[in-house]
């Protein structure tokens, strides 16, 4: 970070920022160049494409089913962590997918307080039927990019995790 940028941050934090510096800092913030904004817009594109291809589920619901197809049976807490969801969101998704007959919960034989979550046969069949559509969603989301740009973007996003 430059000395000027550090000074701007320091004076902004103590409330004594010069009006010219404040104006420069405000002008330097261009929303369309901010990572959070760009990631949100990219996710919105992906979610819209997902909704067209797989209208019966949300992307987080599909992600949980995908993870369960790999892990087979796992605690609800661990399931949520492996897909980056908080406890409350995971519980809501598990409840909704269970109500549809896609998931089942069983007591963990090693810890009776814990539930082991797994796909039902219906849930596994639904996931397998729709997995190719999930791949198509990613392909369409990345369609504006060249093959090289796609590889670079995915590599960079994985590195940021």
C-alpha positions in Angstrom: 0.0 0.0 0.0 1.3 3.4 -0.8 2.2 6.0 1.9 -0.6 8.3 0.6 -3.1 5.4 0.7 -2.1 4.6 4.3 -2.4 8.3 5.3 -5.8 8.5 3.7 -6.9 5.4 5.6 -5.4 6.7 8.9 -7.0 10.1 8.6 -10.3 8.6 7.5 -10.4 6.4 10.6 -9.8 9.3 13.0 -12.4 11.6 11.3 -9.9 14.3 10.3 -9.7 13.5 6.7 -9.0 16.4 4.4 -12.0 17.1 2.1 -9.9 16.8 -1.0 -8.5 13.4 0.2 -12.1 12.3 1.0 -13.2 13.3 -2.5 -10.2 11.4 -4.0 -11.0 8.3 -1.9 -14.7 8.4 -2.9 -13.8 8.8 -6.6 -11.3 5.9 -6.3 -14.1 3.6 -5.2 -15.7 2.4 -8.5 -18.4 -0.1 -7.7 -18.0 -2.0 -11.0 -14.3 -2.7 -10.1 -15.0 -4.2 -6.7 -14.6 -7.9 -6.2 -17.7 -8.4 -4.1 -19.9 -6.6 -6.6 -18.4 -8.6 -9.5 -18.7 -11.9 -7.7 -22.3 -11.2 -6.8 -23.1 -10.3 -10.4 -21.5 -13.4 -11.7 -23.4 -15.5 -9.1 -26.6 -13.8 -10.1 -25.9 -14.9 -13.7 -25.2 -18.4 -12.6 -28.3 -18.6 -10.4 -30.5 -17.4 -13.2 -29.1 -20.0 -15.6 -29.4 -22.6 -12.9 -33.1 -21.7 -12.3 -33.8 -22.2 -16.0 -32.0 -25.5 -16.2 -33.0 -27.0 -12.8 -36.1 -25.1 -11.7 -37.0 -27.7 -8.9 -34.0 -26.8 -6.7 -31.9 -23.9 -5.6 -28.1 -23.9 -6.2 -27.4 -24.5 -2.4 -29.9 -27.4 -2.4 -28.2 -28.9 -5.4 -24.8 -28.4 -3.8 -25.8 -30.4 -0.7 -27.1 -33.2 -2.8 -23.9 -33.2 -4.9 -21.8 -33.4 -1.7 -24.0 -36.2 -0.3 -23.6 -38.1 -3.5 -19.8 -38.1 -2.8 -19.8 -38.5 1.0 -22.8 -40.9 1.2 -23.5 -40.2 4.9 -22.3 -37.3 7.0 -23.3 -35.1 10.0 -25.5 -32.2 9.2 -22.8 -29.8 10.6 -20.0 -31.3 8.4 -22.3 -31.3 5.4 -22.9 -27.6 5.7 -19.2 -26.8 6.3 -18.2 -28.7 3.2 -20.3 -26.5 1.0 -19.8 -23.3 2.8 -23.1 -22.9 4.5 -23.9 -21.8 8.0 -25.7 -24.1 10.4 -29.2 -22.5 10.1 -29.1 -22.4 6.3 -28.0 -26.1 6.2 -30.8 -27.1 8.6 -33.4 -25.3 6.4 -32.1 -27.0 3.3 -32.0 -30.4 4.9 -35.5 -30.0 6.2 -36.8 -28.9 2.8 -35.0 -31.7 0.9 -36.2 -34.3 3.5 -39.8 -33.1 3.1 -39.5 -33.8 -0.6 -38.2 -37.3 0.1 -34.6 -36.6 -1.2 -32.8 -36.8 2.2 -33.0 -39.0 5.3 -31.6 -38.5 8.7 -30.4 -41.3 11.0 -28.9 -41.2 14.5 -25.2 -41.4 14.4 -24.3 -44.8 16.0 -21.2 -43.2 17.6 -22.9 -40.1 18.9 -26.7 -40.2 19.6 -26.9 -36.4 19.6 -25.8 -36.2 16.0 -27.8 -36.9 12.9 -26.2 -38.6 9.9 -27.7 -37.2 6.6 -27.8 -39.1 3.4 -29.6 -39.2 0.1 -32.6 -41.4 -0.3 -32.8 -43.6 -3.3 -35.2 -41.0 -4.8 -32.8 -38.2 -4.0 -29.8 -40.0 -5.5 -31.8 -40.7 -8.7 -32.9 -37.1 -8.9 -29.4 -35.9 -8.5 -27.9 -38.3 -11.0 -30.6 -37.3 -13.5 -29.9 -33.6 -13.0 -26.1 -33.7 -12.6 -25.5 -33.2 -16.4 -27.7 -30.1 -16.2 -25.6 -28.8 -13.4 -22.5 -29.2 -15.7 -24.5 -27.4 -18.4 -25.2 -24.5 -16.0 -21.4 -24.1 -15.4 -20.7 -24.2 -19.1 -23.3 -21.6 -19.9 -22.2 -19.4 -17.0 -18.7 -19.4 -18.3 -19.7 -19.1 -22.0 -18.5 -15.5 -22.5 -14.9 -16.6 -21.6 -12.3 -18.2 -23.7 -11.2 -21.7 -22.7 -8.0 -20.2 -21.3 -9.9 -17.5 -19.3 -12.2 -20.2 -17.9 -9.3 -22.3 -16.6 -7.7 -19.1 -15.2 -10.9 -17.9 -13.5 -11.5 -21.3 -11.9 -7.9 -21.6 -10.7 -8.0 -18.1 -9.2 -11.3 -18.7 -7.5 -10.1 -22.0 -6.0 -6.9 -20.2 -4.8 -9.0 -17.5 -3.0 -10.9 -20.1 -0.9 
